[in-house]
Each structure stands twice: as C-alpha cells, then as structure tokens.
C-alpha cells in the first residue's frame, strides 16, 4: 500500500486517531513509549508516556482528559499539568517528539494498572525520530522502524539518547483497539503497563526487538 504525505497528518473524518512512538536500549536497560490518541467527537485526547529503566522506578505519565489540539497547532497538546508536541518534520522520514510534565515514579509497575500512587517526578523528553526503513501496513494504519537521538531531562539527571532503535505507529478509524504490539510470552524485561479509560489494558514488556504485549504463561 502507498501512503502520501497527507496521511502523516490528521484524518478529519475519523472518529479516533492515534500515534505512538517508542524507543529502547539494545541491552534492555531502558525503554520509553509515547501515545497520543485523539477523540474528536468527545473533543478530548488521551496521552500516555512511560520511561522504564533497569534498577529505577517506572516513570508513568497519563492524562486521559486533554483538550484537542488548537486549530493550526498541529499535534501540540496542553493541559493543566502537561505540555506535549509531535511534529512531522519530513513525511515518513523525521518526527520531533517532546513533552514536559510530572510523571509518577512507581517502584512496582503493576501499580500503573491501579491508582498509580507514587512520588511526583519531573520529566522533559525531546527526541528526533528518524526512519530506518519504509512504512508498512498494519490494521487501521501503518508502522515504521526508526532510531532516535535526543535527551530526557529528569529530576536526578539527564539521559543522552544517541541512535537508539525505535518504532512508531499511526492508526485511524471508527474504533481502535488498545495499542497493538506482537505478544511476548512470560518475558522478564522491563514493563510499561497502563489501563486506558475504555477499560482496556496495555501491558508492554521490553524485548530485544522492542516493546511487545506481555502474555503471562498461565493465560497463554
């Protein structure tokens, strides 16, 4: 299937539209995800970002009630405690992804599926996402491999990102399931779970090939 530059932007007739951007360290010591889902009928957005690091709390950031981007503002979203932007610099070649907010530091990632009580921790992400191959079709849209360069500013220091493997998706339609990823059975990598407002659960685990949907052995 062939897409045009316009497909990187908004699809005005869609009831739901979603972008995800992920990156990870090849040794499994670090991984992150950013999700933006637009719900034009409700005039709201869902925003989820997570940074998982070995021997460190999960930094879990959600805001399920963000106003839609203002006309002419692209994919920049803002709420009382969140600023985030997602800019297509060159279609199917380069994106800038950034946020600034307070995440919740969770010692146990499982807590992200509940009330997610934890210590407020500042986070500011600013990365350039570059394509590492052509986009390929997936249900309701497309996905693409890439790499990221940039920084993540944290309350306890700064993470320099230089050529980490990355992935992105863009989906739209009348109804979307939870963020899609291939399954990983009983994997012990870093986790990034979240419970979405519609009741669905995204429970991601980091593998050598990136984030996958965690499948406990007892349910496989």
C-alpha positions as a Markdown table, in Angstrom:
| # | Residue | x | y | z |
|---|---|---|---|---|
| 1 | Unk | 0.0 | 0.0 | 0.0 |
| 2 | Unk | 1.2 | 3.5 | -0.8 |
| 3 | Unk | 0.6 | 6.5 | 1.5 |
| 4 | Unk | 1.0 | 10.1 | 0.8 |
| 5 | Unk | 2.5 | 12.9 | 2.9 |
| 6 | Unk | -1.1 | 13.9 | 3.9 |
| 7 | Unk | -1.5 | 10.6 | 5.6 |
| 8 | Unk | 1.0 | 11.6 | 8.3 |
| 9 | Unk | -1.4 | 14.3 | 9.4 |
| 10 | Unk | -5.0 | 14.3 | 10.7 |
| 11 | Unk | -7.8 | 12.4 | 9.0 |
| 12 | Unk | -10.7 | 14.7 | 9.5 |
| 13 | Unk | -13.5 | 12.0 | 9.0 |
| 14 | Unk | -12.0 | 9.6 | 11.6 |
| 15 | Unk | -13.7 | 9.1 | 14.9 |
| 16 | Unk | -10.4 | 8.0 | 16.5 |
| 17 | Unk | -6.8 | 8.7 | 15.5 |
| 18 | Unk | -3.6 | 7.6 | 17.3 |
| 19 | Unk | 0.1 | 8.0 | 17.1 |
| 20 | Unk | 2.7 | 6.0 | 19.1 |
| 21 | Unk | 6.5 | 6.5 | 19.3 |
| 22 | Unk | 8.8 | 4.1 | 21.2 |
| 23 | Unk | 12.5 | 3.6 | 21.7 |
| 24 | Unk | 14.7 | 1.3 | 23.7 |
| 25 | Unk | 18.3 | 0.4 | 24.5 |
| 26 | Unk | 19.6 | -2.7 | 22.8 |
| 27 | Unk | 20.8 | -4.1 | 26.1 |
| 28 | Unk | 17.3 | -3.8 | 27.6 |
| 29 | Unk | 18.3 | -1.3 | 30.2 |
| 30 | Unk | 15.9 | 1.4 | 29.1 |
| 31 | Unk | 12.7 | 1.8 | 27.1 |
| 32 | Unk | 10.1 | 4.5 | 26.5 |
| 33 | Unk | 6.7 | 5.0 | 24.9 |
| 34 | Unk | 4.6 | 8.0 | 23.9 |
| 35 | Unk | 1.0 | 7.6 | 22.9 |
| 36 | Unk | -1.4 | 10.3 | 21.7 |
| 37 | Unk | -5.0 | 9.3 | 20.8 |
| 38 | Unk | -7.4 | 12.0 | 19.5 |
| 39 | Unk | -11.2 | 11.6 | 20.1 |
| 40 | Unk | -12.7 | 14.4 | 18.0 |
| 41 | Unk | -16.3 | 13.6 | 18.9 |
| 42 | Unk | -15.6 | 13.9 | 22.6 |
| 43 | Unk | -13.2 | 16.8 | 21.9 |
| 44 | Unk | -10.6 | 15.2 | 24.1 |
| 45 | Unk | -7.3 | 13.4 | 23.8 |
| 46 | Unk | -5.7 | 10.5 | 25.7 |
| 47 | Unk | -2.0 | 10.9 | 26.5 |
| 48 | Unk | 0.3 | 8.2 | 27.9 |
| 49 | Unk | 4.1 | 8.3 | 28.3 |
| 50 | Unk | 6.3 | 5.9 | 30.2 |
| 51 | Unk | 10.0 | 5.6 | 30.8 |
| 52 | Unk | 11.2 | 2.3 | 32.2 |
| 53 | Unk | 14.9 | 1.9 | 33.3 |
| 54 | Unk | 16.7 | -1.0 | 34.9 |
| 55 | Unk | 17.0 | -0.6 | 38.7 |
| 56 | Unk | 14.9 | 2.5 | 38.7 |
| 57 | Unk | 11.2 | 3.3 | 39.3 |
| 58 | Unk | 8.9 | 3.3 | 36.3 |
| 59 | Unk | 8.1 | 6.9 | 35.3 |
| 60 | Unk | 4.4 | 6.8 | 34.4 |
| 61 | Unk | 2.6 | 9.8 | 32.9 |
| 62 | Unk | -1.0 | 9.8 | 31.9 |
| 63 | Unk | -3.6 | 12.4 | 31.2 |
| 64 | Unk | -6.9 | 10.9 | 29.9 |
| 65 | Unk | -8.7 | 14.3 | 29.6 |
| 66 | Unk | -6.5 | 16.6 | 27.4 |
| 67 | Unk | -8.2 | 19.2 | 25.2 |
| 68 | Unk | -7.8 | 18.6 | 21.4 |
| 69 | Unk | -5.0 | 20.5 | 19.7 |
| 70 | Unk | -6.0 | 24.0 | 18.8 |
| 71 | Unk | -6.6 | 24.7 | 15.1 |
| 72 | Unk | -3.3 | 25.4 | 13.5 |
| 73 | Unk | -1.3 | 23.9 | 16.4 |
| 74 | Unk | -0.6 | 20.6 | 14.7 |
| 75 | Unk | -0.4 | 17.8 | 17.3 |
| 76 | Unk | 0.6 | 20.0 | 20.2 |
| 77 | Unk | -1.5 | 19.3 | 23.3 |
| 78 | Unk | -1.6 | 21.0 | 26.6 |
| 79 | Unk | -3.5 | 20.6 | 29.9 |
| 80 | Unk | -3.0 | 21.9 | 33.5 |
| 81 | Unk | 0.0 | 19.6 | 34.1 |
| 82 | Unk | 1.1 | 18.6 | 30.6 |
| 83 | Unk | 2.7 | 20.0 | 27.5 |
| 84 | Unk | 3.5 | 17.7 | 24.6 |
| 85 | Unk | 4.1 | 18.1 | 20.9 |
| 86 | Unk | 4.5 | 15.8 | 18.0 |
| 87 | Unk | 5.9 | 17.4 | 14.8 |
| 88 | Unk | 6.3 | 15.7 | 11.4 |
| 89 | Unk | 9.4 | 17.4 | 10.1 |
| 90 | Unk | 9.6 | 15.3 | 6.9 |
| 91 | Unk | 6.8 | 12.8 | 6.0 |
| 92 | Unk | 7.9 | 9.2 | 6.6 |
| 93 | Unk | 11.4 | 10.4 | 7.5 |
| 94 | Unk | 11.6 | 12.5 | 10.6 |
| 95 | Unk | 9.5 | 13.5 | 13.6 |
| 96 | Unk | 10.2 | 15.6 | 16.7 |
| 97 | Unk | 8.5 | 14.3 | 19.9 |
| 98 | Unk | 8.6 | 16.2 | 23.1 |
| 99 | Unk | 6.9 | 16.5 | 26.4 |
| 100 | Unk | 7.2 | 18.3 | 29.8 |
| 101 | Unk | 5.3 | 17.3 | 32.8 |
| 102 | Unk | 5.4 | 15.5 | 36.2 |
| 103 | Unk | 5.3 | 11.7 | 36.0 |
| 104 | Unk | 4.6 | 9.4 | 38.9 |
| 105 | Unk | 7.6 | 7.2 | 40.0 |
| 106 | Unk | 6.3 | 3.7 | 40.6 |
| 107 | Unk | 8.6 | 1.1 | 42.3 |
| 108 | Unk | 6.2 | -1.7 | 41.1 |
| 109 | Unk | 5.0 | -1.3 | 37.5 |
| 110 | Unk | 1.8 | -3.2 | 38.4 |
| 111 | Unk | 0.7 | -0.1 | 40.3 |
| 112 | Unk | 0.2 | 1.6 | 37.0 |
| 113 | Unk | -2.9 | -0.6 | 36.5 |
| 114 | Unk | -4.5 | 0.7 | 39.7 |
| 115 | Unk | -4.5 | 4.2 | 41.3 |
| 116 | Unk | -0.8 | 4.7 | 40.4 |
| 117 | Unk | 0.1 | 6.5 | 43.6 |
| 118 | Unk | 3.8 | 7.5 | 43.8 |
| 119 | Unk | 6.3 | 10.3 | 44.0 |
| 120 | Unk | 5.8 | 13.1 | 41.5 |
| 121 | Unk | 8.9 | 13.3 | 39.3 |
| 122 | Unk | 9.7 | 15.9 | 36.6 |
| 123 | Unk | 10.4 | 14.7 | 33.1 |
| 124 | Unk | 11.1 | 16.5 | 29.9 |
| 125 | Unk | 11.6 | 14.5 | 26.7 |
| 126 | Unk | 12.9 | 16.0 | 23.5 |
| 127 | Unk | 13.9 | 13.5 | 20.8 |
| 128 | Unk | 14.2 | 13.3 | 17.0 |
| 129 | Unk | 12.7 | 10.2 | 15.5 |
| 130 | Unk | 14.4 | 9.2 | 12.1 |
| 131 | Unk | 13.1 | 6.5 | 9.8 |
| 132 | Unk | 15.2 | 3.3 | 9.3 |
| 133 | Unk | 13.1 | 1.9 | 6.6 |
| 134 | Unk | 9.8 | 2.3 | 4.7 |
| 135 | Unk | 6.4 | 2.3 | 6.5 |
| 136 | Unk | 4.5 | -1.0 | 6.3 |
| 137 | Unk | 0.8 | -1.7 | 6.6 |
| 138 | Unk | -0.9 | -2.7 | 9.9 |
| 139 | Unk | -4.5 | -2.9 | 10.9 |
| 140 | Unk | -6.1 | 0.6 | 10.6 |
| 141 | Unk | -2.8 | 2.3 | 9.5 |
| 142 | Unk | 0.9 | 1.8 | 9.3 |
| 143 | Unk | 4.1 | 1.3 | 11.3 |
| 144 | Unk | 7.7 | 2.1 | 10.8 |
| 145 | Unk | 11.1 | 1.3 | 12.2 |
| 146 | Unk | 13.5 | 4.0 | 13.1 |
| 147 | Unk | 16.0 | 5.4 | 15.5 |
| 148 | Unk | 16.0 | 8.3 | 18.0 |
| 149 | Unk | 18.5 | 10.9 | 19.1 |
| 150 | Unk | 17.9 | 13.4 | 21.9 |
| 151 | Unk | 17.7 | 13.8 | 25.6 |
| 152 | Unk | 15.4 | 13.1 | 28.5 |
| 153 | Unk | 15.7 | 15.5 | 31.4 |
| 154 | Unk | 14.9 | 14.0 | 34.8 |
| 155 | Unk | 14.9 | 15.3 | 38.3 |
| 156 | Unk | 18.0 | 13.2 | 39.1 |
| 157 | Unk | 19.9 | 13.8 | 35.9 |
| 158 | Unk | 19.9 | 13.7 | 32.1 |
| 159 | Unk | 19.7 | 10.8 | 29.7 |
| 160 | Unk | 21.6 | 11.2 | 26.4 |
| 161 | Unk | 20.0 | 9.2 | 23.5 |
| 162 | Unk | 22.2 | 8.5 | 20.5 |
| 163 | Unk | 20.9 | 6.3 | 17.8 |
| 164 | Unk | 18.6 | 4.0 | 19.9 |
| 165 | Unk | 16.3 | 1.7 | 17.9 |
| 166 | Unk | 12.8 | 3.0 | 17.7 |
| 167 | Unk | 9.4 | 2.3 | 16.2 |
| 168 | Unk | 6.2 | 4.2 | 15.6 |
| 169 | Unk | 2.6 | 3.6 | 14.5 |
| 170 | Unk | -0.2 | 5.8 | 13.1 |
| 171 | Unk | -3.7 | 4.4 | 13.1 |
| 172 | Unk | -7.2 | 5.9 | 12.5 |
| 173 | Unk | -10.8 | 4.8 | 12.0 |
| 174 | Unk | -14.2 | 4.5 | 13.7 |
| 175 | Unk | -12.9 | 2.4 | 16.5 |
| 176 | Unk | -9.4 | 1.3 | 17.6 |
| 177 | Unk | -8.4 | -1.4 | 20.0 |
| 178 | Unk | -5.7 | -0.8 | 22.6 |
| 179 | Unk | -2.2 | 0.0 | 21.4 |
| 180 | Unk | -1.1 | -3.0 | 19.3 |
| 181 | Unk | 2.1 | -5.0 | 19.7 |
| 182 | Unk | 3.2 | -8.5 | 19.0 |
| 183 | Unk | 2.9 | -10.8 | 22.0 |
| 184 | Unk | 5.8 | -11.9 | 24.2 |
| 185 | Unk | 5.2 | -15.0 | 26.4 |
| 186 | Unk | 6.3 | -14.7 | 30.0 |
| 187 | Unk | 9.1 | -12.3 | 29.2 |
| 188 | Unk | 11.1 | -10.8 | 32.1 |
| 189 | Unk | 12.1 | -7.5 | 30.5 |
| 190 | Unk | 11.1 | -4.0 | 31.7 |
| 191 | Unk | 7.4 | -3.3 | 31.8 |
| 192 | Unk | 5.2 | -0.3 | 30.9 |
| 193 | Unk | 1.5 | -1.0 | 31.7 |
| 194 | Unk | -1.5 | 1.3 | 31.6 |
| 195 | Unk | -5.2 | 1.0 | 32.0 |
| 196 | Unk | -7.0 | 3.0 | 29.3 |
| 197 | Unk | -10.2 | 4.9 | 30.0 |
| 198 | Unk | -12.3 | 2.4 | 28.0 |
| 199 | Unk | -11.2 | -0.4 | 30.4 |
| 200 | Unk | -8.6 | -2.0 | 28.0 |
| 201 | Unk | -5.1 | -2.7 | 29.3 |
| 202 | Unk | -1.8 | -2.1 | 27.6 |
| 203 | Unk | 0.8 | -4.2 | 29.3 |
| 204 | Unk | 4.0 | -3.8 | 27.4 |
| 205 | Unk | 7.3 | -5.7 | 28.1 |
| 206 | Unk | 10.7 | -4.8 | 26.6 |
| 207 | Unk | 12.4 | -7.4 | 24.4 |
| 208 | Unk | 15.4 | -7.2 | 22.2 |
| 209 | Unk | 13.1 | -6.3 | 19.3 |
| 210 | Unk | 11.3 | -3.5 | 21.2 |
| 211 | Unk | 8.0 | -3.3 | 23.2 |
| 212 | Unk | 5.7 | -6.3 | 23.0 |
| 213 | Unk | 2.4 | -7.2 | 24.7 |
| 214 | Unk | 3.1 | -9.2 | 27.8 |
| 215 | Unk | 1.4 | -12.5 | 27.9 |
| 216 | Unk | 1.6 | -14.3 | 31.3 |
| 217 | Unk | 2.4 | -18.0 | 30.9 |
| 218 | Unk | -0.8 | -19.0 | 32.8 |
| 219 | Unk | -3.0 | -17.4 | 30.2 |
| 220 | Unk | -1.1 | -18.5 | 27.0 |
